[in-house]
Amino acid sequence: MTKSEKIKKWVEVVIQTEKNSNSSIICPECEVGKLIIKDEIIEGHPVKIDRYFICDNCGKWNVALMSKIVKDGN
Protein backbone atom coordinates (compact mmCIF):
# COMPACT_ATOMS: atom_id res chain seq x y z
CA MET A 1 0.00 0.00 0.00
CA THR A 2 1.39 3.42 -0.95
CA LYS A 3 1.75 6.28 1.51
CA SER A 4 -1.10 8.20 -0.16
CA GLU A 5 -3.39 5.16 0.11
CA LYS A 6 -2.62 4.92 3.85
CA ILE A 7 -3.33 8.62 4.31
CA LYS A 8 -6.64 8.24 2.48
CA LYS A 9 -7.62 5.32 4.76
CA TRP A 10 -6.80 7.34 7.89
CA VAL A 11 -8.85 10.29 6.56
CA GLU A 12 -11.78 7.89 6.04
CA VAL A 13 -11.42 6.78 9.68
CA VAL A 14 -11.62 10.40 10.86
CA ILE A 15 -14.70 11.06 8.72
CA GLN A 16 -16.38 7.89 10.06
CA THR A 17 -15.99 9.06 13.64
CA GLU A 18 -17.00 12.70 13.20
CA LYS A 19 -20.54 12.05 14.43
CA ASN A 20 -20.08 8.72 16.21
CA SER A 21 -16.88 8.16 18.15
CA ASN A 22 -18.23 4.76 19.26
CA SER A 23 -17.79 3.35 15.76
CA SER A 24 -16.05 -0.04 15.53
CA ILE A 25 -13.28 0.48 12.98
CA ILE A 26 -10.65 -1.91 11.67
CA CYS A 27 -7.09 -0.56 11.68
CA PRO A 28 -6.11 0.84 8.27
CA GLU A 29 -2.48 -0.22 8.85
CA CYS A 30 -2.67 -3.93 9.80
CA GLU A 31 -6.32 -4.49 8.77
CA VAL A 32 -6.68 -6.89 11.72
CA GLY A 33 -6.97 -4.91 14.94
CA LYS A 34 -9.70 -2.54 16.03
CA LEU A 35 -9.04 1.10 16.71
CA ILE A 36 -9.37 2.43 20.23
CA ILE A 37 -10.66 6.00 20.08
CA LYS A 38 -9.74 8.48 22.81
CA ASP A 39 -10.64 12.16 22.92
CA GLU A 40 -8.39 14.61 24.73
CA ILE A 41 -9.44 18.13 25.60
CA ILE A 42 -7.13 20.83 24.30
CA GLU A 43 -6.48 23.09 27.26
CA GLY A 44 -7.68 26.62 26.63
CA HIS A 45 -9.57 25.75 23.46
CA PRO A 46 -13.34 25.76 23.88
CA VAL A 47 -14.39 23.99 20.67
CA LYS A 48 -11.60 21.63 19.62
CA ILE A 49 -10.33 18.25 20.82
CA ASP A 50 -7.55 15.89 19.80
CA ARG A 51 -8.98 12.50 18.80
CA TYR A 52 -6.49 9.64 19.06
CA PHE A 53 -6.88 6.41 17.09
CA ILE A 54 -4.80 3.50 18.45
CA CYS A 55 -4.75 -0.04 17.04
CA ASP A 56 -5.24 -2.76 19.67
CA ASN A 57 -3.25 -5.18 17.50
CA CYS A 58 -0.25 -3.48 15.85
CA GLY A 59 -0.03 -0.37 18.03
CA LYS A 60 -0.06 2.08 15.12
CA TRP A 61 -1.77 5.34 15.98
CA ASN A 62 -2.82 8.67 14.56
CA VAL A 63 -4.40 11.85 15.88
CA ALA A 64 -6.83 14.34 14.37
CA LEU A 65 -7.95 17.79 15.45
CA MET A 66 -11.74 17.63 15.77
CA SER A 67 -14.57 19.96 16.68
CA LYS A 68 -16.40 19.14 19.88
CA ILE A 69 -19.87 17.77 19.25
CA VAL A 70 -22.50 19.88 20.97
CA LYS A 71 -25.13 17.75 22.71
CA ASP A 72 -28.44 18.90 24.23
CA GLY A 73 -27.69 22.53 23.50
CA ASN A 74 -24.65 22.63 25.85
PyMOL Python script that loads the backbone (N, CA, C, O; Angstrom):
from pymol import cmd

cmd.read_pdbstr("""\
ATOM      1  N   MET A   1       0.851  -1.176   0.000  1.00  0.00           N
ATOM      2  CA  MET A   1       0.000   0.000   0.000  1.00  0.00           C
ATOM      3  C   MET A   1       0.897   1.241   0.000  1.00  0.00           C
ATOM      4  O   MET A   1       1.855   1.320   0.770  1.00  0.00           O
ATOM      5  N   THR A   2       0.586   2.197  -0.857  1.00  0.00           N
ATOM      6  CA  THR A   2       1.387   3.415  -0.948  1.00  0.00           C
ATOM      7  C   THR A   2       1.075   4.345   0.221  1.00  0.00           C
ATOM      8  O   THR A   2       0.067   4.181   0.907  1.00  0.00           O
ATOM      9  N   LYS A   3       1.942   5.308   0.434  1.00  0.00           N
ATOM     10  CA  LYS A   3       1.745   6.282   1.509  1.00  0.00           C
ATOM     11  C   LYS A   3       0.447   7.053   1.313  1.00  0.00           C
ATOM     12  O   LYS A   3      -0.275   7.293   2.281  1.00  0.00           O
ATOM     13  N   SER A   4       0.138   7.444   0.092  1.00  0.00           N
ATOM     14  CA  SER A   4      -1.097   8.204  -0.161  1.00  0.00           C
ATOM     15  C   SER A   4      -2.344   7.352   0.079  1.00  0.00           C
ATOM     16  O   SER A   4      -3.378   7.876   0.492  1.00  0.00           O
ATOM     17  N   GLU A   5      -2.256   6.050  -0.175  1.00  0.00           N
ATOM     18  CA  GLU A   5      -3.387   5.160   0.111  1.00  0.00           C
ATOM     19  C   GLU A   5      -3.605   5.040   1.623  1.00  0.00           C
ATOM     20  O   GLU A   5      -4.744   5.009   2.088  1.00  0.00           O
ATOM     21  N   LYS A   6      -2.510   4.975   2.383  1.00  0.00           N
ATOM     22  CA  LYS A   6      -2.622   4.919   3.846  1.00  0.00           C
ATOM     23  C   LYS A   6      -3.240   6.199   4.384  1.00  0.00           C
ATOM     24  O   LYS A   6      -4.115   6.158   5.249  1.00  0.00           O
ATOM     25  N   ILE A   7      -2.783   7.335   3.869  1.00  0.00           N
ATOM     26  CA  ILE A   7      -3.331   8.618   4.313  1.00  0.00           C
ATOM     27  C   ILE A   7      -4.822   8.679   4.024  1.00  0.00           C
ATOM     28  O   ILE A   7      -5.603   9.124   4.864  1.00  0.00           O
ATOM     29  N   LYS A   8      -5.216   8.235   2.845  1.00  0.00           N
ATOM     30  CA  LYS A   8      -6.636   8.237   2.475  1.00  0.00           C
ATOM     31  C   LYS A   8      -7.449   7.370   3.445  1.00  0.00           C
ATOM     32  O   LYS A   8      -8.551   7.751   3.839  1.00  0.00           O
ATOM     33  N   LYS A   9      -6.912   6.209   3.830  1.00  0.00           N
ATOM     34  CA  LYS A   9      -7.617   5.324   4.762  1.00  0.00           C
ATOM     35  C   LYS A   9      -7.768   5.973   6.131  1.00  0.00           C
ATOM     36  O   LYS A   9      -8.819   5.860   6.763  1.00  0.00           O
ATOM     37  N   TRP A  10      -6.707   6.661   6.598  1.00  0.00           N
ATOM     38  CA  TRP A  10      -6.799   7.341   7.887  1.00  0.00           C
ATOM     39  C   TRP A  10      -7.815   8.479   7.826  1.00  0.00           C
ATOM     40  O   TRP A  10      -8.559   8.688   8.784  1.00  0.00           O
ATOM     41  N   VAL A  11      -7.860   9.215   6.722  1.00  0.00           N
ATOM     42  CA  VAL A  11      -8.846  10.286   6.561  1.00  0.00           C
ATOM     43  C   VAL A  11     -10.259   9.706   6.617  1.00  0.00           C
ATOM     44  O   VAL A  11     -11.149  10.300   7.227  1.00  0.00           O
ATOM     45  N   GLU A  12     -10.469   8.554   5.989  1.00  0.00           N
ATOM     46  CA  GLU A  12     -11.778   7.894   6.035  1.00  0.00           C
ATOM     47  C   GLU A  12     -12.158   7.529   7.470  1.00  0.00           C
ATOM     48  O   GLU A  12     -13.324   7.634   7.849  1.00  0.00           O
ATOM     49  N   VAL A  13     -11.173   7.098   8.271  1.00  0.00           N
ATOM     50  CA  VAL A  13     -11.416   6.782   9.680  1.00  0.00           C
ATOM     51  C   VAL A  13     -11.916   8.030  10.418  1.00  0.00           C
ATOM     52  O   VAL A  13     -12.894   7.970  11.163  1.00  0.00           O
ATOM     53  N   VAL A  14     -11.235   9.154  10.201  1.00  0.00           N
ATOM     54  CA  VAL A  14     -11.623  10.404  10.862  1.00  0.00           C
ATOM     55  C   VAL A  14     -13.045  10.786  10.475  1.00  0.00           C
ATOM     56  O   VAL A  14     -13.848  11.146  11.336  1.00  0.00           O
ATOM     57  N   ILE A  15     -13.357  10.710   9.203  1.00  0.00           N
ATOM     58  CA  ILE A  15     -14.700  11.059   8.724  1.00  0.00           C
ATOM     59  C   ILE A  15     -15.755  10.146   9.357  1.00  0.00           C
ATOM     60  O   ILE A  15     -16.828  10.608   9.745  1.00  0.00           O
ATOM     61  N   GLN A  16     -15.445   8.846   9.459  1.00  0.00           N
ATOM     62  CA  GLN A  16     -16.381   7.889  10.056  1.00  0.00           C
ATOM     63  C   GLN A  16     -16.715   8.226  11.495  1.00  0.00           C
ATOM     64  O   GLN A  16     -17.824   7.951  11.953  1.00  0.00           O
ATOM     65  N   THR A  17     -15.773   8.819  12.215  1.00  0.00           N
ATOM     66  CA  THR A  17     -15.985   9.064  13.638  1.00  0.00           C
ATOM     67  C   THR A  17     -16.402  10.497  13.959  1.00  0.00           C
ATOM     68  O   THR A  17     -16.520  10.857  15.130  1.00  0.00           O
ATOM     69  N   GLU A  18     -16.622  11.308  12.943  1.00  0.00           N
ATOM     70  CA  GLU A  18     -17.004  12.703  13.198  1.00  0.00           C
ATOM     71  C   GLU A  18     -18.281  12.802  14.016  1.00  0.00           C
ATOM     72  O   GLU A  18     -18.373  13.638  14.916  1.00  0.00           O
ATOM     73  N   LYS A  19     -19.258  11.974  13.723  1.00  0.00           N
ATOM     74  CA  LYS A  19     -20.539  12.051  14.435  1.00  0.00           C
ATOM     75  C   LYS A  19     -20.736  10.914  15.417  1.00  0.00           C
ATOM     76  O   LYS A  19     -21.620  10.986  16.271  1.00  0.00           O
ATOM     77  N   ASN A  20     -19.930   9.860  15.315  1.00  0.00           N
ATOM     78  CA  ASN A  20     -20.078   8.717  16.212  1.00  0.00           C
ATOM     79  C   ASN A  20     -18.706   8.169  16.581  1.00  0.00           C
ATOM     80  O   ASN A  20     -18.121   7.369  15.852  1.00  0.00           O
ATOM     81  N   SER A  21     -18.207   8.616  17.732  1.00  0.00           N
ATOM     82  CA  SER A  21     -16.883   8.164  18.155  1.00  0.00           C
ATOM     83  C   SER A  21     -16.911   6.745  18.700  1.00  0.00           C
ATOM     84  O   SER A  21     -15.864   6.194  19.039  1.00  0.00           O
ATOM     85  N   ASN A  22     -18.095   6.143  18.790  1.00  0.00           N
ATOM     86  CA  ASN A  22     -18.228   4.764  19.257  1.00  0.00           C
ATOM     87  C   ASN A  22     -18.189   3.762  18.110  1.00  0.00           C
ATOM     88  O   ASN A  22     -18.454   2.576  18.305  1.00  0.00           O
ATOM     89  N   SER A  23     -17.861   4.236  16.927  1.00  0.00           N
ATOM     90  CA  SER A  23     -17.791   3.354  15.765  1.00  0.00           C
ATOM     91  C   SER A  23     -16.735   2.267  15.975  1.00  0.00           C
ATOM     92  O   SER A  23     -15.680   2.524  16.554  1.00  0.00           O
ATOM     93  N   SER A  24     -17.024   1.053  15.501  1.00  0.00           N
ATOM     94  CA  SER A  24     -16.045  -0.036  15.529  1.00  0.00           C
ATOM     95  C   SER A  24     -15.335  -0.029  14.183  1.00  0.00           C
ATOM     96  O   SER A  24     -15.940  -0.292  13.144  1.00  0.00           O
ATOM     97  N   ILE A  25     -14.030   0.279  14.221  1.00  0.00           N
ATOM     98  CA  ILE A  25     -13.284   0.477  12.984  1.00  0.00           C
ATOM     99  C   ILE A  25     -12.042  -0.402  12.978  1.00  0.00           C
ATOM    100  O   ILE A  25     -11.297  -0.458  13.957  1.00  0.00           O
ATOM    101  N   ILE A  26     -11.831  -1.085  11.858  1.00  0.00           N
ATOM    102  CA  ILE A  26     -10.646  -1.910  11.672  1.00  0.00           C
ATOM    103  C   ILE A  26      -9.456  -1.003  11.351  1.00  0.00           C
ATOM    104  O   ILE A  26      -9.596  -0.019  10.624  1.00  0.00           O
ATOM    105  N   CYS A  27      -8.303  -1.337  11.890  1.00  0.00           N
ATOM    106  CA  CYS A  27      -7.086  -0.556  11.681  1.00  0.00           C
ATOM    107  C   CYS A  27      -6.725  -0.489  10.196  1.00  0.00           C
ATOM    108  O   CYS A  27      -6.656  -1.522   9.530  1.00  0.00           O
ATOM    109  N   PRO A  28      -6.496   0.716   9.675  1.00  0.00           N
ATOM    110  CA  PRO A  28      -6.115   0.841   8.267  1.00  0.00           C
ATOM    111  C   PRO A  28      -4.670   0.413   7.994  1.00  0.00           C
ATOM    112  O   PRO A  28      -4.278   0.283   6.834  1.00  0.00           O
ATOM    113  N   GLU A  29      -3.882   0.194   9.032  1.00  0.00           N
ATOM    114  CA  GLU A  29      -2.483  -0.219   8.850  1.00  0.00           C
ATOM    115  C   GLU A  29      -2.364  -1.744   8.749  1.00  0.00           C
ATOM    116  O   GLU A  29      -1.861  -2.263   7.752  1.00  0.00           O
ATOM    117  N   CYS A  30      -2.830  -2.467   9.791  1.00  0.00           N
ATOM    118  CA  CYS A  30      -2.670  -3.931   9.799  1.00  0.00           C
ATOM    119  C   CYS A  30      -3.912  -4.656   9.279  1.00  0.00           C
ATOM    120  O   CYS A  30      -3.848  -5.834   8.928  1.00  0.00           O
ATOM    121  N   GLU A  31      -5.038  -3.947   9.232  1.00  0.00           N
ATOM    122  CA  GLU A  31      -6.319  -4.494   8.766  1.00  0.00           C
ATOM    123  C   GLU A  31      -6.764  -5.712   9.569  1.00  0.00           C
ATOM    124  O   GLU A  31      -7.504  -6.557   9.065  1.00  0.00           O
ATOM    125  N   VAL A  32      -6.307  -5.802  10.829  1.00  0.00           N
ATOM    126  CA  VAL A  32      -6.685  -6.895  11.716  1.00  0.00           C
ATOM    127  C   VAL A  32      -7.286  -6.345  13.010  1.00  0.00           C
ATOM    128  O   VAL A  32      -8.387  -6.724  13.408  1.00  0.00           O
ATOM    129  N   GLY A  33      -6.544  -5.448  13.655  1.00  0.00           N
ATOM    130  CA  GLY A  33      -6.966  -4.908  14.944  1.00  0.00           C
ATOM    131  C   GLY A  33      -8.079  -3.894  14.813  1.00  0.00           C
ATOM    132  O   GLY A  33      -8.389  -3.408  13.726  1.00  0.00           O
ATOM    133  N   LYS A  34      -8.676  -3.585  15.968  1.00  0.00           N
ATOM    134  CA  LYS A  34      -9.698  -2.541  16.026  1.00  0.00           C
ATOM    135  C   LYS A  34      -9.087  -1.304  16.651  1.00  0.00           C
ATOM    136  O   LYS A  34      -8.210  -1.385  17.511  1.00  0.00           O
ATOM    137  N   LEU A  35      -9.572  -0.152  16.197  1.00  0.00           N
ATOM    138  CA  LEU A  35      -9.041   1.102  16.711  1.00  0.00           C
ATOM    139  C   LEU A  35      -9.717   1.482  18.024  1.00  0.00           C
ATOM    140  O   LEU A  35     -10.941   1.445  18.150  1.00  0.00           O
ATOM    141  N   ILE A  36      -8.892   1.843  18.986  1.00  0.00           N
ATOM    142  CA  ILE A  36      -9.374   2.428  20.232  1.00  0.00           C
ATOM    143  C   ILE A  36      -9.402   3.928  19.989  1.00  0.00           C
ATOM    144  O   ILE A  36      -8.430   4.496  19.491  1.00  0.00           O
ATOM    145  N   ILE A  37     -10.510   4.573  20.338  1.00  0.00           N
ATOM    146  CA  ILE A  37     -10.660   6.004  20.082  1.00  0.00           C
ATOM    147  C   ILE A  37     -10.706   6.737  21.417  1.00  0.00           C
ATOM    148  O   ILE A  37     -11.533   6.434  22.278  1.00  0.00           O
ATOM    149  N   LYS A  38      -9.803   7.707  21.577  1.00  0.00           N
ATOM    150  CA  LYS A  38      -9.736   8.482  22.812  1.00  0.00           C
ATOM    151  C   LYS A  38      -9.725   9.961  22.460  1.00  0.00           C
ATOM    152  O   LYS A  38      -8.948  10.409  21.617  1.00  0.00           O
ATOM    153  N   ASP A  39     -10.600  10.712  23.121  1.00  0.00           N
ATOM    154  CA  ASP A  39     -10.638  12.159  22.924  1.00  0.00           C
ATOM    155  C   ASP A  39      -9.909  12.844  24.070  1.00  0.00           C
ATOM    156  O   ASP A  39     -10.058  12.469  25.233  1.00  0.00           O
ATOM    157  N   GLU A  40      -9.124  13.847  23.723  1.00  0.00           N
ATOM    158  CA  GLU A  40      -8.388  14.606  24.726  1.00  0.00           C
ATOM    159  C   GLU A  40      -8.708  16.087  24.545  1.00  0.00           C
ATOM    160  O   GLU A  40      -8.591  16.638  23.450  1.00  0.00           O
ATOM    161  N   ILE A  41      -9.110  16.708  25.631  1.00  0.00           N
ATOM    162  CA  ILE A  41      -9.440  18.128  25.600  1.00  0.00           C
ATOM    163  C   ILE A  41      -8.158  18.929  25.377  1.00  0.00           C
ATOM    164  O   ILE A  41      -7.116  18.631  25.959  1.00  0.00           O
ATOM    165  N   ILE A  42      -8.252  19.932  24.539  1.00  0.00           N
ATOM    166  CA  ILE A  42      -7.131  20.830  24.301  1.00  0.00           C
ATOM    167  C   ILE A  42      -7.301  21.998  25.270  1.00  0.00           C
ATOM    168  O   ILE A  42      -8.232  22.794  25.152  1.00  0.00           O
ATOM    169  N   GLU A  43      -6.394  22.079  26.216  1.00  0.00           N
ATOM    170  CA  GLU A  43      -6.481  23.091  27.260  1.00  0.00           C
ATOM    171  C   GLU A  43      -6.543  24.490  26.655  1.00  0.00           C
ATOM    172  O   GLU A  43      -5.719  24.861  25.819  1.00  0.00           O
ATOM    173  N   GLY A  44      -7.533  25.251  27.094  1.00  0.00           N
ATOM    174  CA  GLY A  44      -7.676  26.624  26.632  1.00  0.00           C
ATOM    175  C   GLY A  44      -8.394  26.772  25.302  1.00  0.00           C
ATOM    176  O   GLY A  44      -8.533  27.884  24.791  1.00  0.00           O
ATOM    177  N   HIS A  45      -8.851  25.662  24.739  1.00  0.00           N
ATOM    178  CA  HIS A  45      -9.565  25.750  23.455  1.00  0.00           C
ATOM    179  C   HIS A  45     -10.986  25.246  23.653  1.00  0.00           C
ATOM    180  O   HIS A  45     -11.191  24.060  23.913  1.00  0.00           O
ATOM    181  N   PRO A  46     -11.966  26.128  23.534  1.00  0.00           N
ATOM    182  CA  PRO A  46     -13.345  25.764  23.877  1.00  0.00           C
ATOM    183  C   PRO A  46     -14.080  24.851  22.882  1.00  0.00           C
ATOM    184  O   PRO A  46     -15.080  24.234  23.250  1.00  0.00           O
ATOM    185  N   VAL A  47     -13.613  24.755  21.650  1.00  0.00           N
ATOM    186  CA  VAL A  47     -14.392  23.994  20.670  1.00  0.00           C
ATOM    187  C   VAL A  47     -13.627  22.900  19.932  1.00  0.00           C
ATOM    188  O   VAL A  47     -14.168  22.288  19.010  1.00  0.00           O
ATOM    189  N   LYS A  48     -12.390  22.647  20.317  1.00  0.00           N
ATOM    190  CA  LYS A  48     -11.601  21.630  19.619  1.00  0.00           C
ATOM    191  C   LYS A  48     -11.090  20.572  20.595  1.00  0.00           C
ATOM    192  O   LYS A  48     -10.865  20.845  21.774  1.00  0.00           O
ATOM    193  N   ILE A  49     -10.913  19.355  20.071  1.00  0.00           N
ATOM    194  CA  ILE A  49     -10.327  18.251  20.821  1.00  0.00           C
ATOM    195  C   ILE A  49      -9.319  17.545  19.921  1.00  0.00           C
ATOM    196  O   ILE A  49      -9.377  17.661  18.697  1.00  0.00           O
ATOM    197  N   ASP A  50      -8.396  16.814  20.539  1.00  0.00           N
ATOM    198  CA  ASP A  50      -7.549  15.894  19.795  1.00  0.00           C
ATOM    199  C   ASP A  50      -8.182  14.519  19.908  1.00  0.00           C
ATOM    200  O   ASP A  50      -8.459  14.062  21.017  1.00  0.00           O
ATOM    201  N   ARG A  51      -8.416  13.854  18.799  1.00  0.00           N
ATOM    202  CA  ARG A  51      -8.977  12.498  18.797  1.00  0.00           C
ATOM    203  C   ARG A  51      -7.860  11.542  18.381  1.00  0.00           C
ATOM    204  O   ARG A  51      -7.319  11.627  17.278  1.00  0.00           O
ATOM    205  N   TYR A  52      -7.533  10.632  19.298  1.00  0.00           N
ATOM    206  CA  TYR A  52      -6.486   9.643  19.059  1.00  0.00           C
ATOM    207  C   TYR A  52      -7.109   8.334  18.592  1.00  0.00           C
ATOM    208  O   TYR A  52      -8.148   7.915  19.102  1.00  0.00           O
ATOM    209  N   PHE A  53      -6.474   7.699  17.632  1.00  0.00           N
ATOM    210  CA  PHE A  53      -6.880   6.406  17.088  1.00  0.00           C
ATOM    211  C   PHE A  53      -5.703   5.459  17.289  1.00  0.00           C
ATOM    212  O   PHE A  53      -4.631   5.671  16.722  1.00  0.00           O
ATOM    213  N   ILE A  54      -5.897   4.409  18.096  1.00  0.00           N
ATOM    214  CA  ILE A  54      -4.804   3.502  18.446  1.00  0.00           C
ATOM    215  C   ILE A  54      -5.233   2.071  18.155  1.00  0.00           C
ATOM    216  O   ILE A  54      -6.284   1.630  18.620  1.00  0.00           O
ATOM    217  N   CYS A  55      -4.426   1.345  17.388  1.00  0.00           N
ATOM    218  CA  CYS A  55      -4.752  -0.040  17.038  1.00  0.00           C
ATOM    219  C   CYS A  55      -4.463  -0.955  18.226  1.00  0.00           C
ATOM    220  O   CYS A  55      -3.393  -0.880  18.831  1.00  0.00           O
ATOM    221  N   ASP A  56      -5.429  -1.823  18.558  1.00  0.00           N
ATOM    222  CA  ASP A  56      -5.245  -2.761  19.666  1.00  0.00           C
ATOM    223  C   ASP A  56      -4.428  -3.986  19.259  1.00  0.00           C
ATOM    224  O   ASP A  56      -4.160  -4.858  20.085  1.00  0.00           O
ATOM    225  N   ASN A  57      -4.034  -4.052  17.992  1.00  0.00           N
ATOM    226  CA  ASN A  57      -3.248  -5.184  17.504  1.00  0.00           C
ATOM    227  C   ASN A  57      -1.799  -4.781  17.202  1.00  0.00           C
ATOM    228  O   ASN A  57      -0.866  -5.329  17.789  1.00  0.00           O
ATOM    229  N   CYS A  58      -1.615  -3.831  16.293  1.00  0.00           N
ATOM    230  CA  CYS A  58      -0.253  -3.480  15.851  1.00  0.00           C
ATOM    231  C   CYS A  58       0.323  -2.269  16.578  1.00  0.00           C
ATOM    232  O   CYS A  58       1.525  -2.015  16.497  1.00  0.00           O
ATOM    233  N   GLY A  59      -0.517  -1.523  17.284  1.00  0.00           N
ATOM    234  CA  GLY A  59      -0.035  -0.371  18.034  1.00  0.00           C
ATOM    235  C   GLY A  59       0.118   0.910  17.231  1.00  0.00           C
ATOM    236  O   GLY A  59       0.470   1.950  17.789  1.00  0.00           O
ATOM    237  N   LYS A  60      -0.139   0.851  15.936  1.00  0.00           N
ATOM    238  CA  LYS A  60      -0.063   2.075  15.125  1.00  0.00           C
ATOM    239  C   LYS A  60      -1.117   3.051  15.623  1.00  0.00           C
ATOM    240  O   LYS A  60      -2.177   2.642  16.097  1.00  0.00           O
ATOM    241  N   TRP A  61      -0.824   4.344  15.515  1.00  0.00           N
ATOM    242  CA  TRP A  61      -1.771   5.344  15.977  1.00  0.00           C
ATOM    243  C   TRP A  61      -1.709   6.588  15.100  1.00  0.00           C
ATOM    244  O   TRP A  61      -0.775   6.794  14.325  1.00  0.00           O
ATOM    245  N   ASN A  62      -2.735   7.397  15.256  1.00  0.00           N
ATOM    246  CA  ASN A  62      -2.820   8.667  14.555  1.00  0.00           C
ATOM    247  C   ASN A  62      -3.664   9.589  15.408  1.00  0.00           C
ATOM    248  O   ASN A  62      -4.360   9.133  16.315  1.00  0.00           O
ATOM    249  N   VAL A  63      -3.613  10.869  15.131  1.00  0.00           N
ATOM    250  CA  VAL A  63      -4.400  11.850  15.875  1.00  0.00           C
ATOM    251  C   VAL A  63      -4.971  12.863  14.898  1.00  0.00           C
ATOM    252  O   VAL A  63      -4.345  13.207  13.896  1.00  0.00           O
ATOM    253  N   ALA A  64      -6.183  13.337  15.211  1.00  0.00           N
ATOM    254  CA  ALA A  64      -6.829  14.341  14.366  1.00  0.00           C
ATOM    255  C   ALA A  64      -7.419  15.434  15.243  1.00  0.00           C
ATOM    256  O   ALA A  64      -7.956  15.156  16.315  1.00  0.00           O
ATOM    257  N   LEU A  65      -7.320  16.655  14.795  1.00  0.00           N
ATOM    258  CA  LEU A  65      -7.955  17.792  15.454  1.00  0.00           C
ATOM    259  C   LEU A  65      -9.425  17.778  15.045  1.00  0.00           C
ATOM    260  O   LEU A  65      -9.752  17.808  13.859  1.00  0.00           O
ATOM    261  N   MET A  66     -10.309  17.731  16.052  1.00  0.00           N
ATOM    262  CA  MET A  66     -11.745  17.631  15.773  1.00  0.00           C
ATOM    263  C   MET A  66     -12.501  18.737  16.484  1.00  0.00           C
ATOM    264  O   MET A  66     -12.022  19.281  17.479  1.00  0.00           O
ATOM    265  N   SER A  67     -13.674  19.071  15.981  1.00  0.00           N
ATOM    266  CA  SER A  67     -14.575  19.960  16.679  1.00  0.00           C
ATOM    267  C   SER A  67     -15.340  19.167  17.712  1.00  0.00           C
ATOM    268  O   SER A  67     -15.720  18.020  17.475  1.00  0.00           O
ATOM    269  N   LYS A  68     -15.570  19.791  18.880  1.00  0.00           N
ATOM    270  CA  LYS A  68     -16.401  19.137  19.880  1.00  0.00           C
ATOM    271  C   LYS A  68     -17.814  19.034  19.339  1.00  0.00           C
ATOM    272  O   LYS A  68     -18.285  19.931  18.639  1.00  0.00           O
ATOM    273  N   ILE A  69     -18.485  17.949  19.661  1.00  0.00           N
ATOM    274  CA  ILE A  69     -19.869  17.767  19.251  1.00  0.00           C
ATOM    275  C   ILE A  69     -20.756  18.321  20.349  1.00  0.00           C
ATOM    276  O   ILE A  69     -20.662  17.900  21.502  1.00  0.00           O
ATOM    277  N   VAL A  70     -21.615  19.262  19.994  1.00  0.00           N
ATOM    278  CA  VAL A  70     -22.500  19.876  20.968  1.00  0.00           C
ATOM    279  C   VAL A  70     -23.730  18.989  21.144  1.00  0.00           C
ATOM    280  O   VAL A  70     -24.422  18.659  20.181  1.00  0.00           O
ATOM    281  N   LYS A  71     -23.987  18.609  22.407  1.00  0.00           N
ATOM    282  CA  LYS A  71     -25.132  17.753  22.713  1.00  0.00           C
ATOM    283  C   LYS A  71     -26.098  18.511  23.619  1.00  0.00           C
ATOM    284  O   LYS A  71     -25.669  19.243  24.511  1.00  0.00           O
ATOM    285  N   ASP A  72     -27.382  18.341  23.396  1.00  0.00           N
ATOM    286  CA  ASP A  72     -28.440  18.898  24.234  1.00  0.00           C
ATOM    287  C   ASP A  72     -28.293  20.404  24.432  1.00  0.00           C
ATOM    288  O   ASP A  72     -28.651  20.930  25.486  1.00  0.00           O
ATOM    289  N   GLY A  73     -27.773  21.088  23.436  1.00  0.00           N
ATOM    290  CA  GLY A  73     -27.686  22.528  23.502  1.00  0.00           C
ATOM    291  C   GLY A  73     -26.591  23.049  24.403  1.00  0.00           C
ATOM    292  O   GLY A  73     -26.509  24.259  24.610  1.00  0.00           O
ATOM    293  N   ASN A  74     -25.738  22.186  24.952  1.00  0.00           N
ATOM    294  CA  ASN A  74     -24.648  22.631  25.848  1.00  0.00           C
ATOM    295  C   ASN A  74     -23.361  22.806  25.095  1.00  0.00           C
ATOM    296  O   ASN A  74     -22.345  23.173  25.685  1.00  0.00           O
TER     297      ASN A  74
END
""", "prot")
cmd.dss("prot")
cmd.show_as("cartoon", "prot")
cmd.util.cbc("prot")
cmd.orient("prot")
